Amino acid sequence: MKSQKLRFLNQTLLVFVGLAFSSMANAKVEVLFHPHDPTLEKIATWIEEAQQQVDIAMYNMDTSDGSPVIKMLKSETVRTRIEKRELQIRVLFEGFGTDAENAVKMQALEDLGIDARYLGRSVKVHHKFAAIDTGLVNERVISGSANWSLGSYRRYNENIMFFDREGEASDRFQTEFNLLWQNSKPFGKDLQLLEREAKFRDQAELEIHFNTPRRLRTDKKHPLLTDQVVRAIESAKSTIDIASTRIRLIPILDAISAAADRGVHIRIVIGQDDYRDLSNRAIYLNKPGIKLRVKFYNLKPSEFLSHQMHNKFLIVDGESVMTGSFNWSESAEKNHIENLVEFNGALGKSMATVFTAEFESIWEMGRGDLASLKDRLANMKLTGQTPKCAFPPTTMELPEIRSLLRAHRKCEL
């Protein structure tokens, strides 16, 4: 227990001291990680500190009192500011649940004085971002791979980035929000809240990409996020570290395979969900230069939702980072509206330091206890006991998983 606490403190310290400063005066980017950093508390603080307006595009979020964000929104001070229109909050909510379940959440938001809308189209908004006070002195953006839900907060591996006075991030995310809001449908009352205007500032070390469908865009372009990931992989000279829920896009698999062929050392961690049909893609990843591990935690691979590997990040040569909401799958590219954030230059190196520290902790997750896990399961089998299917998340190599599943075909959920 003492070593676990020490490891937790070390990981947290690495994250908090790993602040990345851009070349813009006073601009700052910080990244925090689930499940060991207080992300929802920081989100709540940033919304509470907003001067005028908060615009949120969110695939899923908790609206229960257990969420630090909801607790803050229900506080007397914030409620008063919302009622007086001193603080205006708009939420574009998609929701992964049924229509009835999503409606309950949107009604809960509207009951707090928030203007809620939904896109109501065949494509899903999969963003997880907030644009705060765009154009004002203390403008801010929150984005990353994590939904604002308590389940992901406590059990998933994922990231949330906090952009403080970073002009391009504010402009790009605000423009994306405005575009989607203009094409969305009111859920309840249309509060006619003011729209924040975005400028077009540029930060050379930061690139932000969206795959918003052509029919929603004024420029009629439909950029592919797949192409951005492929470009980043093709730029690698020595190393690539990937932590992704899944890797199912053939162009990306092709790029990974080609990088290994030219001598790039590649480490990949995927989620238990992606393990289930990995045999279909083994030809791309079964190479000497590629080391693959799976975040594994259940003897029934189909039970993959409880502790997802929900990051979607790529570190190239320890010098640049690409991350965002984008899952590397066909459905994400064609049926979801997603984003990717790319850090390069001095900013990229700073962010790579932080993301690499997190990658190392995921890469070694639970491996110190793997032998004892195998022994415990083996002893239960010898004594005729049926083990529980679930066990602490552990990053395993493919032969380790196959051996474990062959030895324990029966388990209790």
Order of alpha helices (4+ residues) and beta strands (2+ residues): alpha-beta-beta-alpha-beta-alpha-alpha-beta-alpha-beta-beta-beta-beta-alpha-beta-alpha-beta-beta-alpha-beta-alpha-beta-alpha-alpha-beta-beta-beta-alpha-beta-beta-alpha-alpha-beta-alpha
